[in-house]
Amino acid sequence: MFGYKLRWYRLFESQAELDEIFFGKNTTVYRSMFGEVLLVKQQNKYYAFENKCPHQGKPLNDCWIENDQVVCPFHQYHYSLENGRGHGLYLEKYELKIDETGVYLGKEGWGFF
């Protein structure tokens, strides 16, 4: 059967490796095989989003976190860390899974199952 499903992609070998890329900040951009991913660390929780503001498609490289929301550096649109909602738009949010084998990003796509 062909359908939409979640696939897991390994980004890092450990949580320690993930922590190293933040360099004292709470946001960073990671280049993956399917594009740029905005990674956020807030109060020991991790979030991942497509690195593109849905308002005008601009990158979120210089965004900041305010009141548990990602703030776009261009027009200061705010998006929830929990679900990506904001201003009637949605940041594309990816699931993150961290276990003893590494850090994985879940991305939905079409495939056989």
N, CA, C and O atoms as a DFTB+ gen file, in Angstrom:
452 C
 N C O
     1  1       0.831      -1.171       0.000
     2  2       0.000       0.000       0.000
     3  2       0.882       1.242       0.000
     4  3       1.920       1.287       0.659
     5  1       0.455       2.231      -0.739
     6  2       1.176       3.485      -0.881
     7  2       0.475       4.548      -0.050
     8  3      -0.749       4.661      -0.109
     9  1       1.222       5.330       0.723
    10  2       0.605       6.363       1.550
    11  2       1.626       7.279       2.185
    12  3       2.825       7.189       1.923
    13  1       1.127       8.152       3.017
    14  2       1.927       9.141       3.712
    15  2       2.370       8.556       5.038
    16  3       1.532       8.066       5.795
    17  1       3.667       8.590       5.350
    18  2       4.125       8.034       6.618
    19  2       5.336       8.791       7.132
    20  3       5.978       9.541       6.397
    21  1       5.635       8.584       8.403
    22  2       6.758       9.231       9.057
    23  2       8.005       8.371       8.893
    24  3       7.997       7.172       9.174
    25  1       9.076       9.010       8.433
    26  2      10.364       8.316       8.308
    27  2      11.359       8.990       9.233
    28  3      11.329      10.208       9.414
    29  1      12.241       8.194       9.818
    30  2      13.221       8.707      10.772
    31  2      14.595       8.788      10.115
    32  3      15.046       7.837       9.476
    33  1      15.251       9.931      10.280
    34  2      16.583      10.170       9.732
    35  2      17.531      10.499      10.887
    36  3      17.243      11.367      11.711
    37  1      18.648       9.805      10.934
    38  2      19.614      10.020      12.011
    39  2      20.422      11.281      11.721
    40  3      21.061      11.394      10.675
    41  1      20.387      12.224      12.656
    42  2      21.133      13.471      12.512
    43  2      22.447      13.450      13.282
    44  3      23.471      13.924      12.790
    45  1      22.413      12.892      14.503
    46  2      23.584      12.895      15.381
    47  2      23.716      11.549      16.072
    48  3      22.738      10.819      16.228
    49  1      24.927      11.231      16.482
    50  2      25.175       9.962      17.156
    51  2      24.750       9.973      18.620
    52  3      24.535       8.917      19.215
    53  1      24.627      11.194      19.214
    54  2      24.242      11.282      20.617
    55  2      23.648      12.650      20.923
    56  3      23.765      13.582      20.127
    57  1      23.012      12.759      22.079
    58  2      22.484      14.045      22.517
    59  2      23.624      15.019      22.788
    60  3      23.476      16.220      22.560
    61  1      24.759      14.519      23.273
    62  2      25.918      15.386      23.521
    63  2      26.383      16.045      22.223
    64  3      26.744      17.222      22.220
    65  1      26.377      15.301      21.136
    66  2      26.756      15.852      19.837
    67  2      25.755      16.932      19.400
    68  3      26.143      17.955      18.835
    69  1      24.479      16.694      19.664
    70  2      23.454      17.698      19.360
    71  2      23.695      18.962      20.179
    72  3      23.635      20.064      19.634
    73  1      23.965      18.826      21.469
    74  2      24.185      19.974      22.344
    75  2      25.363      20.831      21.885
    76  3      25.335      22.053      22.027
    77  1      26.387      20.198      21.342
    78  2      27.588      20.919      20.912
    79  2      27.319      21.923      19.797
    80  3      28.018      22.933      19.709
    81  1      26.337      21.678      18.952
    82  2      26.125      22.571      17.804
    83  2      25.433      23.874      18.178
    84  3      25.368      24.783      17.350
    85  1      24.913      23.996      19.395
    86  2      24.219      25.218      19.781
    87  2      25.175      26.363      20.143
    88  3      24.768      27.523      20.086
    89  1      26.416      26.081      20.508
    90  2      27.429      27.108      20.788
    91  2      26.919      28.185      21.746
    92  3      27.150      29.370      21.509
    93  1      26.238      27.802      22.810
    94  2      25.758      28.759      23.794
    95  2      24.485      29.502      23.394
    96  3      24.017      30.358      24.145
    97  1      23.920      29.195      22.237
    98  2      22.669      29.816      21.799
    99  2      21.538      28.814      21.989
   100  3      21.781      27.646      22.295
   101  1      20.305      29.269      21.809
   102  2      19.200      28.312      21.899
   103  2      18.589      28.000      20.535
   104  3      17.599      27.272      20.462
   105  1      19.162      28.541      19.442
   106  2      18.726      28.179      18.090
   107  2      19.950      27.974      17.205
   108  3      20.985      28.613      17.398
   109  1      19.821      27.092      16.252
   110  2      20.874      26.875      15.273
   111  2      20.252      26.260      14.024
   112  3      19.173      25.671      14.085
   113  1      20.929      26.399      12.909
   114  2      20.448      25.827      11.651
   115  2      21.353      24.665      11.283
   116  3      22.578      24.781      11.290
   117  1      20.723      23.542      10.961
   118  2      21.440      22.325      10.573
   119  2      21.087      21.997       9.127
   120  3      19.913      21.967       8.757
   121  1      22.092      21.757       8.327
   122  2      21.860      21.383       6.926
   123  2      21.743      19.865       6.835
   124  3      22.690      19.133       7.123
   125  1      20.575      19.419       6.432
   126  2      20.312      17.983       6.327
   127  2      20.195      17.595       4.859
   128  3      20.321      18.442       3.974
   129  1      19.954      16.327       4.608
   130  2      19.840      15.837       3.230
   131  2      18.584      16.357       2.538
   132  3      18.495      16.297       1.312
   133  1      17.622      16.862       3.286
   134  2      16.392      17.367       2.682
   135  2      16.189      18.859       2.923
   136  3      15.065      19.350       2.816
   137  1      17.243      19.578       3.242
   138  2      17.161      21.023       3.410
   139  2      17.611      21.476       4.780
   140  3      18.095      20.685       5.590
   141  1      17.445      22.759       5.026
   142  2      17.864      23.330       6.298
   143  2      16.786      23.133       7.367
   144  3      15.593      23.309       7.119
   145  1      17.250      22.761       8.562
   146  2      16.365      22.524       9.698
   147  2      16.749      23.503      10.802
   148  3      17.922      23.613      11.162
   149  1      15.758      24.213      11.339
   150  2      15.965      25.073      12.487
   151  2      15.827      24.219      13.735
   152  3      14.764      23.649      13.981
   153  1      16.883      24.125      14.522
   154  2      16.856      23.379      15.777
   155  2      16.789      24.373      16.922
   156  3      17.485      25.388      16.917
   157  1      15.943      24.075      17.907
   158  2      15.744      24.950      19.056
   159  2      15.902      24.134      20.332
   160  3      15.374      23.028      20.448
   161  1      16.636      24.695      21.286
   162  2      16.745      24.093      22.616
   163  2      16.182      25.096      23.602
   164  3      16.688      26.212      23.723
   165  1      15.125      24.693      24.311
   166  2      14.460      25.580      25.258
   167  2      14.138      24.783      26.507
   168  3      13.353      23.836      26.449
   169  1      14.732      25.149      27.638
   170  2      14.497      24.487      28.918
   171  2      14.678      22.973      28.817
   172  3      13.813      22.207      29.243
   173  1      15.796      22.553      28.255
   174  2      16.168      21.146      28.101
   175  2      15.214      20.338      27.227
   176  3      15.192      19.110      27.308
   177  1      14.432      21.009      26.399
   178  2      13.618      20.346      25.390
   179  2      14.119      20.779      24.027
   180  3      14.629      21.887      23.864
   181  1      13.971      19.898      23.049
   182  2      14.458      20.169      21.697
   183  2      13.284      20.206      20.720
   184  3      12.315      19.460      20.857
   185  1      13.396      21.086      19.739
   186  2      12.377      21.244      18.713
   187  2      13.069      21.368      17.363
   188  3      14.212      21.816      17.281
   189  1      12.372      20.969      16.308
   190  2      12.920      21.077      14.956
   191  2      11.832      21.571      14.008
   192  3      10.690      21.116      14.057
   193  1      12.211      22.513      13.146
   194  2      11.296      23.103      12.180
   195  2      11.997      23.262      10.846
   196  3      13.225      23.309      10.783
   197  1      11.219      23.346       9.786
   198  2      11.787      23.730       8.506
   199  2      12.302      25.160       8.664
   200  3      11.635      25.995       9.275
   201  1      13.472      25.443       8.123
   202  2      14.080      26.769       8.278
   203  2      13.502      27.748       7.255
   204  3      14.221      28.287       6.414
   205  1      12.199      27.961       7.346
   206  2      11.533      28.858       6.409
   207  2      10.275      29.411       7.068
   208  3       9.399      28.653       7.485
   209  1      10.193      30.723       7.157
   210  2       8.996      31.358       7.699
   211  2       7.868      31.220       6.680
   212  3       8.066      31.530       5.505
   213  1       6.696      30.764       7.101
   214  2       5.594      30.591       6.149
   215  2       5.003      31.919       5.653
   216  3       4.234      31.929       4.692
   217  1       5.347      33.012       6.286
   218  2       4.809      34.311       5.886
   219  2       5.322      34.718       4.511
   220  3       4.527      35.031       3.625
   221  1       6.649      34.719       4.320
   222  2       7.215      35.092       3.021
   223  2       8.333      34.157       2.581
   224  3       9.048      34.454       1.625
   225  1       8.490      33.031       3.270
   226  2       9.486      32.042       2.868
   227  2      10.914      32.405       3.202
   228  3      11.844      31.784       2.687
   229  1      11.108      33.391       4.047
   230  2      12.472      33.815       4.404
   231  2      13.058      32.856       5.435
   232  3      12.314      32.248       6.205
   233  1      14.402      32.710       5.459
   234  2      15.042      31.817       6.431
   235  2      14.955      32.380       7.845
   236  3      14.888      33.593       8.044
   237  1      14.957      31.489       8.809
   238  2      14.856      31.864      10.215
   239  2      16.212      31.853      10.917
   240  3      16.262      31.758      12.144
   241  1      17.294      31.946      10.182
   242  2      18.645      31.842      10.739
   243  2      18.884      32.748      11.945
   244  3      19.516      32.316      12.909
   245  1      18.410      33.961      11.922
   246  2      18.655      34.908      13.004
   247  2      17.443      35.085      13.916
   248  3      17.297      36.125      14.558
   249  1      16.578      34.077      13.977
   250  2      15.396      34.156      14.833
   251  2      15.813      34.117      16.299
   252  3      16.973      33.856      16.617
   253  1      14.868      34.376      17.176
   254  2      15.094      34.251      18.602
   255  2      13.848      33.641      19.242
   256  3      12.798      33.525      18.611
   257  1      13.991      33.256      20.507
   258  2      12.893      32.630      21.239
   259  2      12.395      33.630      22.275
   260  3      13.175      34.213      23.029
   261  1      11.075      33.816      22.295
   262  2      10.439      34.749      23.226
   263  2       9.122      34.135      23.676
   264  3       8.262      33.834      22.848
   265  1       8.957      33.947      24.983
   266  2       7.720      33.375      25.538
   267  2       7.351      32.056      24.862
   268  3       6.200      31.858      24.471
   269  1       8.324      31.154      24.723
   270  2       8.128      29.837      24.108
   271  2       7.628      29.921      22.672
   272  3       6.861      29.072      22.218
   273  1       8.072      30.954      21.965
   274  2       7.717      31.121      20.564
   275  2       8.956      31.486      19.753
   276  3       9.827      32.224      20.215
   277  1       9.014      30.949      18.528
   278  2      10.051      31.329      17.574
   279  2       9.617      32.673      16.980
   280  3       8.473      32.820      16.551
   281  1      10.528      33.652      16.956
   282  2      10.219      34.968      16.402
   283  2      11.017      35.156      15.117
   284  3      12.247      35.119      15.128
   285  1      10.310      35.356      14.017
   286  2      10.943      35.574      12.715
   287  2      11.710      36.896      12.741
   288  3      11.165      37.909      13.179
   289  1      12.960      36.905      12.283
   290  2      13.769      38.125      12.329
   291  2      13.342      39.199      11.322
   292  3      13.759      40.351      11.447
   293  1      12.532      38.850      10.342
   294  2      12.166      39.820       9.310
   295  2      10.940      40.658       9.671
   296  3      10.972      41.882       9.545
   297  1       9.865      40.016      10.118
   298  2       8.627      40.747      10.410
   299  2       8.109      40.482      11.817
   300  3       6.992      40.873      12.154
   301  1       8.914      39.821      12.636
   302  2       8.593      39.517      14.032
   303  2       7.308      38.711      14.208
   304  3       6.612      38.862      15.213
   305  1       6.992      37.858      13.236
   306  2       5.887      36.921      13.425
   307  2       6.316      35.899      14.470
   308  3       7.473      35.478      14.490
   309  1       5.390      35.498      15.339
   310  2       5.652      34.557      16.423
   311  2       4.983      33.216      16.131
   312  3       3.833      33.169      15.693
   313  1       5.716      32.122      16.380
   314  2       5.213      30.766      16.153
   315  2       5.494      29.903      17.382
   316  3       6.596      29.931      17.929
   317  1       4.509      29.153      17.803
   318  2       4.611      28.299      18.982
   319  2       5.674      27.220      18.822
   320  3       5.785      26.599      17.765
   321  1       6.451      27.001      19.873
   322  2       7.411      25.893      19.866
   323  2       6.699      24.551      19.883
   324  3       7.200      23.577      19.321
   325  1       5.551      24.490      20.515
   326  2       4.837      23.218      20.661
   327  2       4.192      22.726      19.376
   328  3       4.208      21.526      19.101
   329  1       3.621      23.633      18.580
   330  2       2.909      23.168      17.390
   331  2       3.188      23.966      16.119
   332  3       2.653      23.638      15.060
   333  1       4.012      25.005      16.205
   334  2       4.369      25.788      15.020
   335  2       3.330      26.813      14.600
   336  3       3.536      27.517      13.612
   337  1       2.207      26.921      15.327
   338  2       1.138      27.847      14.947
   339  2       1.495      29.291      15.282
   340  3       2.156      29.579      16.280
   341  1       1.030      30.192      14.409
   342  2       1.187      31.610      14.680
   343  2       0.706      32.451      13.523
   344  3       0.962      32.121      12.365
   345  1       0.013      33.530      13.819
   346  2      -0.449      34.495      12.807
   347  2      -1.270      33.826      11.702
   348  3      -1.223      34.259      10.551
   349  1      -2.008      32.793      12.038
   350  2      -2.819      32.095      11.043
   351  2      -2.003      31.229      10.104
   352  3      -2.531      30.718       9.117
   353  1      -0.721      31.057      10.399
   354  2       0.188      30.261       9.573
   355  2       0.829      29.184      10.445
   356  3       0.645      29.174      11.662
   357  1       1.577      28.285       9.824
   358  2       2.244      27.211      10.546
   359  2       3.680      27.048      10.076
   360  3       3.944      26.966       8.876
   361  1       4.604      27.001      11.024
   362  2       5.947      26.527      10.704
   363  2       5.840      25.024      10.535
   364  3       5.126      24.371      11.296
   365  1       6.527      24.462       9.563
   366  2       6.532      23.004       9.437
   367  2       7.400      22.436      10.554
   368  3       8.607      22.672      10.601
   369  1       6.772      21.689      11.442
   370  2       7.469      21.124      12.595
   371  2       7.819      19.668      12.323
   372  3       7.027      18.915      11.758
   373  1       9.027      19.291      12.739
   374  2       9.481      17.911      12.620
   375  2       9.558      17.298      14.015
   376  3       9.845      17.992      14.990
   377  1       9.305      16.022      14.103
   378  2       9.466      15.312      15.368
   379  2      10.940      14.999      15.577
   380  3      11.668      14.719      14.624
   381  1      11.370      15.049      16.827
   382  2      12.718      14.639      17.194
   383  2      12.623      13.478      18.172
   384  3      11.784      13.475      19.072
   385  1      13.488      12.499      17.984
   386  2      13.542      11.339      18.883
   387  2      14.996      11.190      19.317
   388  3      15.899      11.121      18.484
   389  1      15.210      11.143      20.622
   390  2      16.557      10.988      21.171
   391  2      16.573       9.724      22.005
   392  3      15.778       9.567      22.932
   393  1      17.489       8.818      21.667
   394  2      17.653       7.599      22.457
   395  2      19.130       7.231      22.487
   396  3      19.977       8.013      22.057
   397  1      19.438       6.045      22.993
   398  2      20.838       5.637      23.152
   399  2      21.557       5.418      21.817
   400  3      22.785       5.338      21.790
   401  1      20.819       5.319      20.721
   402  2      21.455       5.097      19.415
   403  2      21.667       6.380      18.629
   404  3      22.325       6.368      17.589
   405  1      21.108       7.508      19.123
   406  2      21.327       8.767      18.428
   407  2      20.149       9.718      18.502
   408  3      19.204       9.523      19.267
   409  1      20.238      10.760      17.675
   410  2      19.191      11.772      17.566
   411  2      18.588      11.640      16.178
   412  3      19.305      11.681      15.178
   413  1      17.279      11.483      16.117
   414  2      16.591      11.233      14.852
   415  2      15.540      12.311      14.591
   416  3      14.873      12.789      15.508
   417  1      15.415      12.675      13.332
   418  2      14.405      13.625      12.899
   419  2      13.343      12.874      12.117
   420  3      13.661      12.118      11.199
   421  1      12.080      13.079      12.478
   422  2      10.970      12.443      11.782
   423  2      10.402      13.366      10.732
   424  3       9.997      14.489      11.034
   425  1      10.372      12.899       9.505
   426  2       9.848      13.688       8.394
   427  2       8.822      12.854       7.658
   428  3       9.068      11.701       7.305
   429  1       7.652      13.465       7.430
   430  2       6.605      12.750       6.710
   431  2       6.846      12.791       5.221
   432  3       7.349      13.778       4.684
   433  1       6.483      11.709       4.560
   434  2       6.626      11.636       3.117
   435  2       5.846      10.442       2.562
   436  3       5.352       9.598       3.310
   437  1       5.753      10.398       1.264
   438  2       5.042       9.309       0.598
   439  2       5.931       8.097       0.502
   440  3       7.145       8.215       0.330
   441  1       5.330       6.937       0.614
   442  2       6.098       5.710       0.477
   443  2       5.217       4.485       0.592
   444  3       4.014       4.587       0.828
   445  1       5.831       3.324       0.422
   446  2       5.138       2.057       0.582
   447  2       5.212       1.632       2.029
   448  3       6.217       1.867       2.699
   449  1       4.152       1.007       2.516
   450  2       4.163       0.452       3.864
   451  2       3.296      -0.766       3.944
   452  3       3.181      -1.373       5.008
